[in-house]
């Protein structure tokens, strides 16, 4: 997580906490429960989005790893061929 992302997340958490406390003081217990439920649903949706982004990143990194390994194998084979031809 980058510094900017951490800062944005910190501001969002502070804003949610402030607005949640203001809403719960002014509303009924049922309203507060609905507000909390809404906050949890928003957080769940955000986490789903972040999970999807992380999974996409993992897939990209895995494909790059396979590509690098194939290149290394190719170089090793090439070196072996040069050595065999030289002797």
N, C-alpha and C positions, 0 to 999 in steps of 0.2 A: 504494500500500500504506500503510495507516495505521500510526501509531506502535505501537498495540497489536498489530497483526498482525506487525510487525517484531520486537517483543519476544517474542511467542509463538513465532515461527519461530526466533529465536535460542536460546530455551530448548530447543526441540525438537531443534535441531541439536546443542547441547551434550549433551543427554541421550542422543541416538543415538550420538554419538561416544564418550561415557563407557561406555555399555552395550556398544557394539561392541568397544571395546578390552578390556573385562573378559571378554567372551565369547571373543574370539579368543585371549587368553592362556590361557584354561582349556580350550579345545577343540582338536581336531585341525585340520590344514589343510583337510580336506574339510568339516568342520563350519563352519570360518570362512568358506569359500567359500559354503556354503549360507546362512549368516547375512548375508553381503554381498549375495547374490542376493535374499534376503528384504527387506533394506533398500532395494535398488534397485527392487524391485517396489512397495513401499509408496510410495517417492518418485514413481515413475511414476504410480501411481494418484492421488496427491495432485496432481501436475501436470495430469493429465487433468481432475480436478475443477476446478482453478483455471482451466484453459483453457475449459472449458464455461461457467463463471461469467463469464469475460471476454468470450466470444462473445455471451452473453446481454446483457451490459452494452453491448457495441458495437451490437447490434441495437436496443436501446432508444434509445441515443443517436442512431442514424441515423434512426429513426422520428421522434424529437423534432426533429431538424434539418429533416426534410422538412416537418413541421407548422409550424415557425417560418417556413420559406421561403414556404409557402403563405399564412400570415398576412401576411407582409411584402408579397407580391404583391397580396393583397386590399386592403391599406391603400393601396398605390401606385395601384391601379386606382380606388379610391374618391376619392383626391385628384385624379386626372386627371378624373374625372367631375364633381367639384365645380368645378374650374377651367374645364372646357368649358361648364358651365351658366352660369357667372358671366360669360363673355365674349360 
